[in-house]
């Protein structure tokens, strides 16, 4: 007997309207679901996310550009804005823009990587709408940035600026390719200064979600991030 090829993995619902409105202890309300795509080989196993908005969907980093993901994006209403958290999240950005005529948002120091593309670059912060803004968090790469969604208790799409460790806690990860480690740690401290436990409920990391054991988000994110010993982090040696 010949076995059938495995079915492609589908984007996973991270937060839905029911959970956001009624299923949390803090009673947050939110009118837009959030989906996580399967890890993308083109972005070294990166995880892309989609925020479904009535005014236009926001895609965070590039998912694999295959037929299932294309159909899923079409079904959800396409893409209005494509936010790139860092240069490693670029993937098939050109094909996504050609298909959906979406705007590309990227920090200005990495905009040169997309010559000939229609895009919006920003320096420190950029507001996509009344409740969503991009935040420059240099360190992992020169233009590494996070996207903050101010609803649902506060959701930070952290790219590779913050990743889960084996216990599912958010950490800054120093590798041999890290652009500027001290700057990255300063940006972690800056996030702690900007937010509170009431404004940062979740982190959706851009990689290593296998450590989240079937989840695509870190809950109680501010409290876990505040547990980091940033002074000790400064002396961390690079991973190979």
Protein Blocks (a to p, Z undefined) as FASTA:
>chain_A
ZZddddddddddfbdfklmmmmpmnlpacfbdcddddddfklgopacdddddfkbpcdeh
jadddfklmmmmmmnnpafbdcdfbfklnmmmllmmmmnopacdddfklmmmmghiacdd
dfkbccfblmbccdddehjbmklccdddfeghiaadekjmbccdfkopacddddfklmbl
mlmmmmmmmmmmmpcfklmmbccdfehklmnnopabdehklmmmmmpcfklmmmpccdZZ
